[in-house]
């Protein structure tokens, strides 16, 4: 479960980073 949370956070950061 922890791994999934980390992956989701990293993926969200990658999607949001380019926007900002």
N, C-alpha and C positions, 0 to 999 in steps of 0.2 A: 504493500500500500504506500509506503514511504517513497519508493522509487517512482510510482505513478505520479505522486504529488509533485516531485521534483521535476519530472519530465514535463508535466502540464505547465508548471510555472515557467520553465525555460522556454517552452514553445510559445507561451503567451508573451513573454518578454521579447522574443524574436519578432512576433507579429506586431507588437506595440512599438518597439524601438524605432523601426523605420518611419512610423507615422509621426513620432515626435522628432 
